[in-house]
């Protein structure tokens, strides 16, 4: 389950119990920090409930002070090197020395400024959405905590006080949704600063294999935030028991899973049934699909044989850049758990377009590149019509 899915689920449960809760969201980071813009922590009065905004150095202060700080309205708090700004009594230092701006707010479901309702809709309906949240302001029309949310269906909601500002930010949101690889960024407007995020549906891993060695893959992939579907036409009781509570099970013919794969915004496929005909059918299906990543367990020559039978070419090799065979990163893996780590690490790197190189080799290059920034100039604001 993804972190955002868990936060939305826990917030909904708290609302049903009548339990008040608050949300902390990283708005901006300067320098080094454990989590970056868009990270969230859901908390009640006294304890964290889901998510995180740091490696543990900020959560205690946020849970302790958050309900009081955000008792009347949303407020943005700055942490310098793990300490709240102007708070010399903080006893815990940070593992990173960056400056982090965190928005604190009471969770109120259903309103125009409710981020969790919008995020929940994006995740449930497999839609991308752009969320713009004001975190610093001297503009009465854009107070701290005001939001504009727009999904790719065109539906939008706004708690901003100026319709022309809402229109301008809608254009910014639309542009972000058209980007191939969207990034969180700071938007500088007239008297305010806001965070622009693109909410993307949870990636789903389609696992073609149900043996004991497939379970660590499903468990690890689930722990890092993937949704899991195990595709197995003959679901024996042992298989159902093995993946109970870990994965969704697809028990129809393999061909029936193709529409499910193509319906996902971020689908990944892993072939590891250890049965050559089954693996060949699964590989054929995945090559026909929109999957972003296709990994095949086993030696390269075995996969090349399958490819030669599926699509004969002069050299019997696939030119499909999505295909990884043998699957996984070179971690010296031997045990099923180690192999699962190699597989899920590669899938994560492909999904995030990361190099998978050791961070120690980056030398002077930052681990996380500074986020892009955008200035909302007068030229981007829609022309106002009518008389004043």
DORO-226611 format. One record per residue (C-alpha): residue number from 1; residue in one letter; x, y, z. Coordinates in nm, 2 decimals, decimal comma. Each point is the difference from the previous one (the first is absolute). Example, Ala and Ser with C-alpha at 12.3 -4.5 7.8 and 13.67 -1.06 7.14 Angstrom:
! residues 2
<rec pos="1" code="a" east="1,23" north="-0,45" up="0,78"/>
<rec pos="2" code="s" east="0,14" north="0,34" up="-0,07"/>
! end
This chain:
! residues 388
<rec pos="1" code="x" east="0,00" north="0,00" up="0,00"/>
<rec pos="2" code="x" east="0,14" north="0,34" up="-0,09"/>
<rec pos="3" code="x" east="0,06" north="0,26" up="0,27"/>
<rec pos="4" code="x" east="-0,27" north="0,23" up="-0,14"/>
<rec pos="5" code="x" east="-0,25" north="-0,28" up="-0,01"/>
<rec pos="6" code="x" east="0,07" north="-0,08" up="0,36"/>
<rec pos="7" code="x" east="-0,03" north="0,36" up="0,11"/>
<rec pos="8" code="x" east="-0,34" north="0,04" up="-0,18"/>
<rec pos="9" code="x" east="-0,12" north="-0,33" up="0,15"/>
<rec pos="10" code="x" east="0,10" north="0,09" up="0,36"/>
<rec pos="11" code="x" east="-0,15" north="0,35" up="-0,03"/>
<rec pos="12" code="x" east="-0,33" north="-0,14" up="-0,12"/>
<rec pos="13" code="x" east="0,00" north="-0,24" up="0,30"/>
<rec pos="14" code="x" east="0,07" north="0,28" up="0,24"/>
<rec pos="15" code="x" east="-0,28" north="0,21" up="-0,14"/>
<rec pos="16" code="x" east="-0,24" north="-0,29" up="0,04"/>
<rec pos="17" code="x" east="0,11" north="-0,04" up="0,37"/>
<rec pos="18" code="x" east="-0,04" north="0,38" up="0,05"/>
<rec pos="19" code="x" east="0,37" north="0,03" up="0,08"/>
<rec pos="20" code="x" east="0,16" north="0,33" up="-0,09"/>
<rec pos="21" code="x" east="0,32" north="-0,02" up="-0,19"/>
<rec pos="22" code="x" east="0,25" north="0,23" up="-0,17"/>
<rec pos="23" code="x" east="0,22" north="-0,02" up="-0,31"/>
<rec pos="24" code="x" east="0,36" north="0,11" up="-0,04"/>
<rec pos="25" code="x" east="0,13" north="0,05" up="-0,36"/>
<rec pos="26" code="x" east="0,35" north="0,09" up="-0,11"/>
<rec pos="27" code="x" east="-0,04" north="0,31" up="-0,21"/>
<rec pos="28" code="x" east="0,36" north="0,09" up="-0,08"/>
<rec pos="29" code="x" east="0,35" north="-0,13" up="0,07"/>
<rec pos="30" code="x" east="0,33" north="0,19" up="-0,02"/>
<rec pos="31" code="x" east="0,31" north="-0,21" up="0,03"/>
<rec pos="32" code="x" east="0,01" north="-0,36" up="0,12"/>
<rec pos="33" code="x" east="-0,31" north="-0,17" up="0,15"/>
<rec pos="34" code="x" east="-0,13" north="-0,35" up="0,04"/>
<rec pos="35" code="x" east="-0,34" north="0,07" up="-0,16"/>
<rec pos="36" code="x" east="-0,09" north="0,25" up="-0,27"/>
<rec pos="37" code="x" east="-0,28" north="0,21" up="-0,11"/>
<rec pos="38" code="x" east="-0,34" north="-0,18" up="0,01"/>
<rec pos="39" code="x" east="0,09" north="-0,24" up="0,29"/>
<rec pos="40" code="x" east="-0,28" north="-0,02" up="0,25"/>
<rec pos="41" code="x" east="-0,06" north="-0,10" up="0,36"/>
<rec pos="42" code="x" east="-0,35" north="-0,06" up="0,14"/>
<rec pos="43" code="x" east="-0,01" north="0,04" up="0,38"/>
<rec pos="44" code="x" east="-0,25" north="0,03" up="0,28"/>
<rec pos="45" code="x" east="0,04" north="0,19" up="0,33"/>
<rec pos="46" code="x" east="0,29" north="-0,20" up="0,14"/>
<rec pos="47" code="x" east="0,10" north="-0,26" up="-0,26"/>
<rec pos="48" code="x" east="0,10" north="-0,04" up="-0,36"/>
<rec pos="49" code="x" east="-0,26" north="-0,20" up="-0,21"/>
<rec pos="50" code="x" east="0,15" north="-0,05" up="-0,35"/>
<rec pos="51" code="x" east="0,28" north="0,13" up="-0,22"/>
<rec pos="52" code="x" east="0,31" north="0,20" up="0,09"/>
<rec pos="53" code="x" east="0,16" north="0,33" up="-0,08"/>
<rec pos="54" code="x" east="0,36" north="-0,08" up="0,12"/>
<rec pos="55" code="x" east="0,21" north="-0,29" up="0,12"/>
<rec pos="56" code="x" east="-0,15" north="0,04" up="0,35"/>
<rec pos="57" code="x" east="0,16" north="0,33" up="0,11"/>
<rec pos="58" code="x" east="-0,30" north="0,23" up="-0,07"/>
<rec pos="59" code="x" east="-0,30" north="-0,22" up="0,07"/>
<rec pos="60" code="x" east="0,02" north="0,02" up="0,38"/>
<rec pos="61" code="x" east="-0,01" north="0,38" up="-0,01"/>
<rec pos="62" code="x" east="-0,28" north="0,01" up="-0,26"/>
<rec pos="63" code="x" east="-0,22" north="-0,25" up="0,19"/>
<rec pos="64" code="x" east="0,06" north="0,19" up="0,33"/>
<rec pos="65" code="x" east="-0,05" north="0,36" up="-0,13"/>
<rec pos="66" code="x" east="-0,20" north="-0,05" up="-0,32"/>
<rec pos="67" code="x" east="-0,36" north="0,00" up="0,15"/>
<rec pos="68" code="x" east="0,07" north="0,32" up="0,19"/>
<rec pos="69" code="x" east="0,18" north="0,18" up="-0,28"/>
<rec pos="70" code="x" east="-0,28" north="-0,08" up="-0,25"/>
<rec pos="71" code="x" east="-0,28" north="0,04" up="0,25"/>
<rec pos="72" code="x" east="-0,16" north="0,29" up="-0,20"/>
<rec pos="73" code="x" east="0,14" north="-0,03" up="-0,35"/>
<rec pos="74" code="x" east="0,27" north="-0,15" up="-0,21"/>
<rec pos="75" code="x" east="0,35" north="0,11" up="0,08"/>
<rec pos="76" code="x" east="0,34" north="-0,06" up="-0,15"/>
<rec pos="77" code="x" east="0,29" north="-0,08" up="0,23"/>
<rec pos="78" code="x" east="0,37" north="0,01" up="-0,10"/>
<rec pos="79" code="x" east="0,24" north="-0,25" up="0,14"/>
<rec pos="80" code="x" east="0,37" north="0,08" up="-0,03"/>
<rec pos="81" code="x" east="0,23" north="-0,30" up="0,03"/>
<rec pos="82" code="x" east="-0,26" north="-0,20" up="0,19"/>
<rec pos="83" code="x" east="-0,10" north="0,29" up="0,24"/>
<rec pos="84" code="x" east="-0,31" north="0,21" up="-0,03"/>
<rec pos="85" code="x" east="0,10" north="0,35" up="-0,09"/>
<rec pos="86" code="x" east="0,07" north="0,21" up="0,32"/>
<rec pos="87" code="x" east="-0,04" north="-0,31" up="0,22"/>
<rec pos="88" code="x" east="0,32" north="-0,05" up="0,18"/>
<rec pos="89" code="x" east="-0,15" north="-0,25" up="0,25"/>
<rec pos="90" code="x" east="-0,04" north="-0,27" up="-0,26"/>
<rec pos="91" code="x" east="0,19" north="-0,30" up="0,12"/>
<rec pos="92" code="x" east="0,02" north="-0,21" up="-0,31"/>
<rec pos="93" code="x" east="0,23" north="0,08" up="-0,29"/>
<rec pos="94" code="x" east="-0,06" north="-0,09" up="-0,37"/>
<rec pos="95" code="x" east="0,18" north="-0,25" up="-0,20"/>
<rec pos="96" code="x" east="0,01" north="0,26" up="-0,28"/>
<rec pos="97" code="x" east="0,09" north="0,37" up="0,02"/>
<rec pos="98" code="x" east="-0,25" north="0,15" up="-0,24"/>
<rec pos="99" code="x" east="-0,28" north="0,24" up="0,05"/>
<rec pos="100" code="x" east="-0,35" north="-0,14" up="-0,02"/>
<rec pos="101" code="x" east="-0,33" north="0,19" up="-0,02"/>
<rec pos="102" code="x" east="-0,30" north="-0,21" up="0,12"/>
<rec pos="103" code="x" east="-0,36" north="0,09" up="-0,02"/>
<rec pos="104" code="x" east="-0,21" north="-0,10" up="0,30"/>
<rec pos="105" code="x" east="-0,38" north="-0,01" up="-0,03"/>
<rec pos="106" code="x" east="-0,31" north="-0,16" up="0,16"/>
<rec pos="107" code="x" east="-0,15" north="-0,27" up="-0,22"/>
<rec pos="108" code="x" east="-0,35" north="0,10" up="-0,12"/>
<rec pos="109" code="x" east="-0,13" north="-0,24" up="-0,26"/>
<rec pos="110" code="x" east="-0,22" north="0,11" up="-0,28"/>
<rec pos="111" code="x" east="0,08" north="0,37" up="-0,05"/>
<rec pos="112" code="x" east="0,17" north="0,17" up="-0,29"/>
<rec pos="113" code="x" east="0,33" north="0,02" up="0,21"/>
<rec pos="114" code="x" east="-0,01" north="-0,37" up="0,08"/>
<rec pos="115" code="x" east="0,31" north="-0,16" up="-0,15"/>
<rec pos="116" code="x" east="-0,07" north="-0,36" up="0,11"/>
<rec pos="117" code="x" east="-0,34" north="-0,02" up="-0,17"/>
<rec pos="118" code="x" east="0,16" north="0,11" up="-0,33"/>
<rec pos="119" code="x" east="0,30" north="-0,24" up="0,04"/>
<rec pos="120" code="x" east="-0,24" north="-0,28" up="0,09"/>
<rec pos="121" code="x" east="-0,20" north="0,06" up="-0,32"/>
<rec pos="122" code="x" east="0,31" north="0,01" up="-0,21"/>
<rec pos="123" code="x" east="0,12" north="-0,33" up="0,14"/>
<rec pos="124" code="x" east="-0,33" north="-0,18" up="-0,02"/>
<rec pos="125" code="x" east="-0,09" north="0,11" up="-0,35"/>
<rec pos="126" code="x" east="0,35" north="-0,04" up="-0,15"/>
<rec pos="127" code="x" east="0,02" north="0,37" up="-0,09"/>
<rec pos="128" code="x" east="0,29" north="0,24" up="0,02"/>
<rec pos="129" code="x" east="-0,07" north="0,32" up="0,18"/>
<rec pos="130" code="x" east="0,18" north="0,33" up="0,07"/>
<rec pos="131" code="x" east="-0,02" north="0,15" up="0,35"/>
<rec pos="132" code="x" east="0,11" north="0,35" up="0,08"/>
<rec pos="133" code="x" east="0,03" north="0,10" up="0,37"/>
<rec pos="134" code="x" east="0,09" north="0,34" up="0,13"/>
<rec pos="135" code="x" east="0,25" north="-0,01" up="0,28"/>
<rec pos="136" code="x" east="0,13" north="0,36" up="0,03"/>
<rec pos="137" code="x" east="-0,22" north="0,30" up="-0,06"/>
<rec pos="138" code="x" east="-0,06" north="0,37" up="0,05"/>
<rec pos="139" code="x" east="-0,28" north="-0,02" up="-0,26"/>
<rec pos="140" code="x" east="-0,35" north="0,00" up="0,15"/>
<rec pos="141" code="x" east="-0,14" north="-0,19" up="-0,30"/>
<rec pos="142" code="x" east="0,25" north="-0,28" up="0,05"/>
<rec pos="143" code="x" east="0,03" north="-0,07" up="0,37"/>
<rec pos="144" code="x" east="0,23" north="-0,27" up="0,14"/>
<rec pos="145" code="x" east="-0,17" north="-0,33" up="-0,06"/>
<rec pos="146" code="x" east="-0,21" north="0,11" up="-0,29"/>
<rec pos="147" code="x" east="0,00" north="-0,24" up="-0,29"/>
<rec pos="148" code="x" east="-0,08" north="-0,07" up="-0,36"/>
<rec pos="149" code="x" east="-0,05" north="-0,36" up="-0,12"/>
<rec pos="150" code="x" east="-0,04" north="-0,11" up="-0,36"/>
<rec pos="151" code="x" east="-0,02" north="-0,35" up="-0,14"/>
<rec pos="152" code="x" east="0,05" north="-0,11" up="-0,35"/>
<rec pos="153" code="x" east="-0,38" north="-0,04" up="-0,06"/>
<rec pos="154" code="x" east="-0,02" north="0,38" up="0,04"/>
<rec pos="155" code="x" east="-0,17" north="0,00" up="0,33"/>
<rec pos="156" code="x" east="0,14" north="0,26" up="0,24"/>
<rec pos="157" code="x" east="-0,06" north="0,15" up="0,34"/>
<rec pos="158" code="x" east="0,14" north="0,32" up="0,15"/>
<rec pos="159" code="x" east="0,00" north="0,17" up="0,34"/>
<rec pos="160" code="x" east="0,18" north="0,31" up="-0,14"/>
<rec pos="161" code="x" east="-0,18" north="0,33" up="0,05"/>
<rec pos="162" code="x" east="0,08" north="0,14" up="-0,35"/>
<rec pos="163" code="x" east="-0,16" north="-0,17" up="-0,30"/>
<rec pos="164" code="x" east="0,26" north="0,15" up="-0,24"/>
<rec pos="165" code="x" east="0,27" north="-0,15" up="0,22"/>
<rec pos="166" code="x" east="-0,18" north="-0,34" up="-0,01"/>
<rec pos="167" code="x" east="-0,01" north="0,02" up="-0,38"/>
<rec pos="168" code="x" east="0,37" north="0,08" up="-0,02"/>
<rec pos="169" code="x" east="0,10" north="-0,28" up="0,23"/>
<rec pos="170" code="x" east="-0,23" north="-0,24" up="-0,19"/>
<rec pos="171" code="x" east="0,21" north="0,07" up="-0,31"/>
<rec pos="172" code="x" east="0,31" north="-0,08" up="0,19"/>
<rec pos="173" code="x" east="-0,16" north="-0,32" up="0,13"/>
<rec pos="174" code="x" east="-0,10" north="-0,10" up="-0,35"/>
<rec pos="175" code="x" east="0,35" north="0,05" up="-0,13"/>
<rec pos="176" code="x" east="0,14" north="-0,21" up="0,28"/>
<rec pos="177" code="x" east="-0,24" north="-0,28" up="-0,09"/>
<rec pos="178" code="x" east="0,12" north="0,00" up="-0,36"/>
<rec pos="179" code="x" east="0,36" north="-0,06" up="0,11"/>
<rec pos="180" code="x" east="0,15" north="-0,34" up="-0,07"/>
<rec pos="181" code="x" east="0,20" north="-0,01" up="0,32"/>
<rec pos="182" code="x" east="-0,17" north="0,25" up="0,24"/>
<rec pos="183" code="x" east="0,19" north="0,14" up="0,30"/>
<rec pos="184" code="x" east="-0,11" north="0,17" up="0,31"/>
<rec pos="185" code="x" east="0,09" north="0,37" up="-0,01"/>
<rec pos="186" code="x" east="-0,04" north="0,33" up="0,18"/>
<rec pos="187" code="x" east="-0,23" north="0,25" up="-0,17"/>
<rec pos="188" code="x" east="0,07" north="0,37" up="0,07"/>
<rec pos="189" code="x" east="-0,31" north="0,22" up="-0,03"/>
<rec pos="190" code="x" east="-0,09" north="0,36" up="0,09"/>
<rec pos="191" code="x" east="0,05" north="0,00" up="0,38"/>
<rec pos="192" code="x" east="0,00" north="-0,38" up="0,05"/>
<rec pos="193" code="x" east="0,20" north="-0,32" up="-0,06"/>
<rec pos="194" code="x" east="-0,16" north="-0,34" up="-0,06"/>
<rec pos="195" code="x" east="0,09" north="-0,36" up="-0,06"/>
<rec pos="196" code="x" east="-0,10" north="-0,16" up="-0,32"/>
<rec pos="197" code="x" east="-0,02" north="-0,38" up="0,01"/>
<rec pos="198" code="x" east="-0,12" north="-0,25" up="-0,25"/>
<rec pos="199" code="x" east="-0,18" north="-0,29" up="0,16"/>
<rec pos="200" code="x" east="0,05" north="-0,32" up="-0,19"/>
<rec pos="201" code="x" east="-0,19" north="-0,34" up="0,04"/>
<rec pos="202" code="x" east="0,17" north="-0,27" up="0,20"/>
<rec pos="203" code="x" east="0,23" north="-0,22" up="-0,22"/>
<rec pos="204" code="x" east="-0,12" north="-0,36" up="-0,03"/>
<rec pos="205" code="x" east="0,23" north="-0,30" up="-0,04"/>
<rec pos="206" code="x" east="-0,14" north="-0,29" up="-0,19"/>
<rec pos="207" code="x" east="0,17" north="-0,31" up="0,12"/>
<rec pos="208" code="x" east="-0,01" north="-0,31" up="-0,23"/>
<rec pos="209" code="x" east="0,10" north="-0,27" up="0,24"/>
<rec pos="210" code="x" east="-0,13" north="-0,12" up="0,33"/>
<rec pos="211" code="x" east="0,28" north="-0,22" up="0,14"/>
<rec pos="212" code="x" east="0,16" north="0,05" up="0,34"/>
<rec pos="213" code="x" east="0,27" north="0,22" up="-0,16"/>
<rec pos="214" code="x" east="-0,28" north="0,23" up="-0,13"/>
<rec pos="215" code="x" east="-0,12" north="0,08" up="0,35"/>
<rec pos="216" code="x" east="0,30" north="0,21" up="0,10"/>
<rec pos="217" code="x" east="-0,03" north="0,20" up="-0,32"/>
<rec pos="218" code="x" east="-0,37" north="0,08" up="0,07"/>
<rec pos="219" code="x" east="0,07" north="0,08" up="0,37"/>
<rec pos="220" code="x" east="0,30" north="0,23" up="-0,07"/>
<rec pos="221" code="x" east="-0,17" north="0,17" up="-0,29"/>
<rec pos="222" code="x" east="-0,31" north="0,06" up="0,21"/>
<rec pos="223" code="x" east="0,22" north="0,14" up="0,28"/>
<rec pos="224" code="x" east="0,14" north="0,27" up="-0,23"/>
<rec pos="225" code="x" east="-0,34" north="0,11" up="-0,12"/>
<rec pos="226" code="x" east="-0,09" north="-0,22" up="-0,30"/>
<rec pos="227" code="x" east="-0,34" north="-0,16" up="-0,04"/>
<rec pos="228" code="x" east="0,04" north="-0,37" up="-0,09"/>
<rec pos="229" code="x" east="-0,20" north="-0,23" up="-0,22"/>
<rec pos="230" code="x" east="0,11" north="-0,37" up="-0,02"/>
<rec pos="231" code="x" east="-0,11" north="-0,15" up="-0,33"/>
<rec pos="232" code="x" east="-0,05" north="-0,38" up="0,04"/>
<rec pos="233" code="x" east="-0,27" north="-0,18" up="-0,21"/>
<rec pos="234" code="x" east="-0,01" north="-0,30" up="0,24"/>
<rec pos="235" code="x" east="-0,02" north="0,14" up="0,35"/>
<rec pos="236" code="x" east="0,06" north="-0,29" up="0,23"/>
<rec pos="237" code="x" east="-0,09" north="0,04" up="0,37"/>
<rec pos="238" code="x" east="0,37" north="0,02" up="0,09"/>
<rec pos="239" code="x" east="0,04" north="0,30" up="-0,24"/>
<rec pos="240" code="x" east="-0,31" north="0,18" up="0,14"/>
<rec pos="241" code="x" east="0,14" north="-0,05" up="0,35"/>
<rec pos="242" code="x" east="0,35" north="0,11" up="-0,10"/>
<rec pos="243" code="x" east="-0,11" north="0,34" up="-0,14"/>
<rec pos="244" code="x" east="-0,30" north="0,06" up="0,23"/>
<rec pos="245" code="x" east="0,02" north="0,37" up="0,11"/>
<rec pos="246" code="x" east="0,30" north="0,06" up="-0,22"/>
<rec pos="247" code="x" east="-0,13" north="0,02" up="-0,35"/>
<rec pos="248" code="x" east="-0,31" north="0,01" up="-0,22"/>
<rec pos="249" code="x" east="-0,04" north="-0,34" up="-0,18"/>
<rec pos="250" code="x" east="-0,09" north="-0,03" up="-0,37"/>
<rec pos="251" code="x" east="-0,12" north="-0,35" up="-0,06"/>
<rec pos="252" code="x" east="-0,13" north="0,03" up="-0,36"/>
<rec pos="253" code="x" east="0,19" north="-0,09" up="-0,31"/>
<rec pos="254" code="x" east="0,32" north="0,21" up="-0,04"/>
<rec pos="255" code="x" east="-0,15" north="0,18" up="-0,31"/>
<rec pos="256" code="x" east="-0,28" north="0,14" up="0,22"/>
<rec pos="257" code="x" east="0,25" north="0,21" up="0,20"/>
<rec pos="258" code="x" east="0,11" north="0,21" up="-0,30"/>
<rec pos="259" code="x" east="-0,28" north="0,25" up="0,04"/>
<rec pos="260" code="x" east="0,08" north="0,04" up="0,37"/>
<rec pos="261" code="x" east="0,37" north="0,07" up="-0,08"/>
<rec pos="262" code="x" east="-0,10" north="0,26" up="-0,27"/>
<rec pos="263" code="x" east="-0,24" north="0,17" up="0,24"/>
<rec pos="264" code="x" east="0,28" north="0,07" up="0,25"/>
<rec pos="265" code="x" east="0,19" north="0,33" up="-0,04"/>
<rec pos="266" code="x" east="0,32" north="-0,16" up="0,13"/>
<rec pos="267" code="x" east="0,01" north="-0,38" up="-0,05"/>
<rec pos="268" code="x" east="0,31" north="-0,22" up="0,05"/>
<rec pos="269" code="x" east="0,03" north="-0,37" up="-0,09"/>
<rec pos="270" code="x" east="0,21" north="-0,27" up="0,15"/>
<rec pos="271" code="x" east="0,01" north="-0,35" up="-0,16"/>
<rec pos="272" code="x" east="0,12" north="-0,27" up="0,24"/>
<rec pos="273" code="x" east="-0,22" north="-0,31" up="-0,02"/>
<rec pos="274" code="x" east="0,29" north="-0,24" up="-0,08"/>
<rec pos="275" code="x" east="-0,22" north="-0,16" up="-0,26"/>
<rec pos="276" code="x" east="0,12" north="0,07" up="-0,35"/>
<rec pos="277" code="x" east="-0,33" north="0,00" up="-0,19"/>
<rec pos="278" code="x" east="-0,17" north="0,21" up="0,27"/>
<rec pos="279" code="x" east="0,29" north="0,25" up="0,00"/>
<rec pos="280" code="x" east="0,00" north="0,02" up="-0,38"/>
<rec pos="281" code="x" east="-0,38" north="0,09" up="0,00"/>
<rec pos="282" code="x" east="0,05" north="0,25" up="0,28"/>
<rec pos="283" code="x" east="0,29" north="0,16" up="-0,18"/>
<rec pos="284" code="x" east="-0,20" north="0,03" up="-0,32"/>
<rec pos="285" code="x" east="-0,28" north="0,16" up="0,18"/>
<rec pos="286" code="x" east="0,22" north="0,25" up="0,18"/>
<rec pos="287" code="x" east="0,18" north="0,10" up="-0,33"/>
<rec pos="288" code="x" east="-0,35" north="0,07" up="-0,14"/>
<rec pos="289" code="x" east="-0,10" north="0,21" up="0,30"/>
<rec pos="290" code="x" east="0,08" north="0,35" up="0,12"/>
<rec pos="291" code="x" east="0,21" north="-0,13" up="0,29"/>
<rec pos="292" code="x" east="0,29" north="0,24" up="0,08"/>
<rec pos="293" code="x" east="0,23" north="-0,28" up="0,12"/>
<rec pos="294" code="x" east="0,02" north="-0,37" up="-0,10"/>
<rec pos="295" code="x" east="0,24" north="-0,22" up="0,19"/>
<rec pos="296" code="x" east="0,05" north="-0,37" up="-0,07"/>
<rec pos="297" code="x" east="0,17" north="-0,23" up="0,25"/>
<rec pos="298" code="x" east="0,25" north="-0,25" up="-0,13"/>
<rec pos="299" code="x" east="0,30" north="0,00" up="-0,23"/>
<rec pos="300" code="x" east="0,01" north="0,23" up="-0,30"/>
<rec pos="301" code="x" east="0,01" north="-0,28" up="-0,25"/>
<rec pos="302" code="x" east="-0,33" north="-0,13" up="0,13"/>
<rec pos="303" code="x" east="-0,17" north="0,33" up="-0,06"/>
<rec pos="304" code="x" east="0,17" north="0,04" up="-0,34"/>
<rec pos="305" code="x" east="-0,14" north="-0,34" up="-0,09"/>
<rec pos="306" code="x" east="-0,35" north="0,12" up="0,09"/>
<rec pos="307" code="x" east="0,04" north="0,32" up="-0,20"/>
<rec pos="308" code="x" east="0,12" north="-0,20" up="-0,30"/>
<rec pos="309" code="x" east="-0,31" north="-0,21" up="0,02"/>
<rec pos="310" code="x" east="-0,23" north="0,30" up="0,05"/>
<rec pos="311" code="x" east="0,16" north="0,25" up="-0,25"/>
<rec pos="312" code="x" east="0,26" north="-0,17" up="-0,22"/>
<rec pos="313" code="x" east="0,28" north="0,25" up="-0,09"/>
<rec pos="314" code="x" east="0,34" north="-0,05" up="-0,17"/>
<rec pos="315" code="x" east="0,17" north="0,00" up="0,34"/>
<rec pos="316" code="x" east="-0,30" north="-0,11" up="0,21"/>
<rec pos="317" code="x" east="0,03" north="0,30" up="0,23"/>
<rec pos="318" code="x" east="-0,26" north="0,25" up="0,12"/>
<rec pos="319" code="x" east="0,05" north="0,37" up="-0,06"/>
<rec pos="320" code="x" east="-0,26" north="0,08" up="0,27"/>
<rec pos="321" code="x" east="0,17" north="0,22" up="0,26"/>
<rec pos="322" code="x" east="-0,25" north="-0,10" up="0,27"/>
<rec pos="323" code="x" east="0,13" north="-0,35" up="0,01"/>
<rec pos="324" code="x" east="0,25" north="-0,10" up="0,27"/>
<rec pos="325" code="x" east="0,13" north="-0,35" up="-0,02"/>
<rec pos="326" code="x" east="0,16" north="-0,13" up="0,21"/>
<rec pos="327" code="x" east="-0,21" north="0,19" up="0,24"/>
<rec pos="328" code="x" east="0,13" north="0,21" up="0,29"/>
<rec pos="329" code="x" east="0,31" north="0,20" up="0,10"/>
<rec pos="330" code="x" east="0,33" north="-0,16" up="0,06"/>
<rec pos="331" code="x" east="0,00" north="-0,04" up="0,38"/>
<rec pos="332" code="x" east="0,16" north="-0,34" up="0,03"/>
<rec pos="333" code="x" east="-0,34" north="-0,14" up="0,09"/>
<rec pos="334" code="x" east="-0,04" north="-0,36" up="0,08"/>
<rec pos="335" code="x" east="-0,29" north="-0,05" up="0,24"/>
<rec pos="336" code="x" east="-0,37" north="0,07" up="-0,10"/>
<rec pos="337" code="x" east="0,00" north="0,31" up="0,22"/>
<rec pos="338" code="x" east="0,32" north="0,13" up="-0,16"/>
<rec pos="339" code="x" east="-0,13" north="-0,07" up="-0,35"/>
<rec pos="340" code="x" east="-0,32" north="0,18" up="0,09"/>
<rec pos="341" code="x" east="0,21" north="0,30" up="0,12"/>
<rec pos="342" code="x" east="0,18" north="0,00" up="-0,34"/>
<rec pos="343" code="x" east="-0,33" north="-0,01" up="-0,19"/>
<rec pos="344" code="x" east="-0,19" north="0,26" up="0,19"/>
<rec pos="345" code="x" east="0,30" north="0,23" up="0,00"/>
<rec pos="346" code="x" east="0,03" north="-0,01" up="-0,38"/>
<rec pos="347" code="x" east="-0,38" north="0,06" up="-0,04"/>
<rec pos="348" code="x" east="0,02" north="0,30" up="0,24"/>
<rec pos="349" code="x" east="0,29" north="0,14" up="-0,19"/>
<rec pos="350" code="x" east="-0,18" north="-0,03" up="-0,34"/>
<rec pos="351" code="x" east="-0,32" north="0,15" up="0,15"/>
<rec pos="352" code="x" east="0,19" north="0,30" up="0,13"/>
<rec pos="353" code="x" east="0,25" north="0,02" up="-0,29"/>
<rec pos="354" code="x" east="0,28" north="-0,03" up="0,26"/>
<rec pos="355" code="x" east="0,35" north="-0,11" up="-0,09"/>
<rec pos="356" code="x" east="0,03" north="-0,26" up="0,27"/>
<rec pos="357" code="x" east="0,36" north="0,09" up="0,05"/>
<rec pos="358" code="x" east="0,16" north="0,02" up="0,35"/>
<rec pos="359" code="x" east="-0,07" north="0,34" up="0,16"/>
<rec pos="360" code="x" east="0,36" north="0,00" up="0,12"/>
<rec pos="361" code="x" east="0,11" north="0,04" up="-0,36"/>
<rec pos="362" code="x" east="-0,19" north="0,32" up="-0,06"/>
<rec pos="363" code="x" east="0,28" north="0,20" up="0,16"/>
<rec pos="364" code="x" east="-0,10" north="0,37" up="-0,01"/>
<rec pos="365" code="x" east="-0,33" north="-0,07" up="-0,18"/>
<rec pos="366" code="x" east="-0,31" north="0,04" up="0,23"/>
<rec pos="367" code="x" east="-0,20" north="-0,32" up="0,08"/>
<rec pos="368" code="x" east="-0,32" north="0,19" up="-0,08"/>
<rec pos="369" code="x" east="0,02" north="0,28" up="-0,27"/>
<rec pos="370" code="x" east="-0,16" north="0,32" up="0,11"/>
<rec pos="371" code="x" east="-0,36" north="0,02" up="-0,10"/>
<rec pos="372" code="x" east="-0,10" north="0,23" up="-0,28"/>
<rec pos="373" code="x" east="-0,18" north="0,32" up="0,07"/>
<rec pos="374" code="x" east="-0,26" north="0,20" up="-0,19"/>
<rec pos="375" code="x" east="-0,10" north="0,36" up="0,02"/>
<rec pos="376" code="x" east="-0,36" north="0,09" up="-0,06"/>
<rec pos="377" code="x" east="0,05" north="0,31" up="-0,21"/>
<rec pos="378" code="x" east="-0,27" north="0,24" up="-0,12"/>
<rec pos="379" code="x" east="0,04" north="-0,15" up="-0,35"/>
<rec pos="380" code="x" east="-0,13" north="-0,34" up="0,13"/>
<rec pos="381" code="x" east="-0,31" north="0,15" up="0,16"/>
<rec pos="382" code="x" east="-0,31" north="0,00" up="-0,21"/>
<rec pos="383" code="x" east="-0,11" north="0,34" up="-0,12"/>
<rec pos="384" code="x" east="-0,28" north="0,16" up="0,20"/>
<rec pos="385" code="x" east="-0,30" north="0,12" up="-0,19"/>
<rec pos="386" code="x" east="-0,27" north="0,25" up="0,08"/>
<rec pos="387" code="x" east="0,02" north="0,33" up="0,17"/>
<rec pos="388" code="x" east="0,14" north="0,07" up="0,34"/>
! end
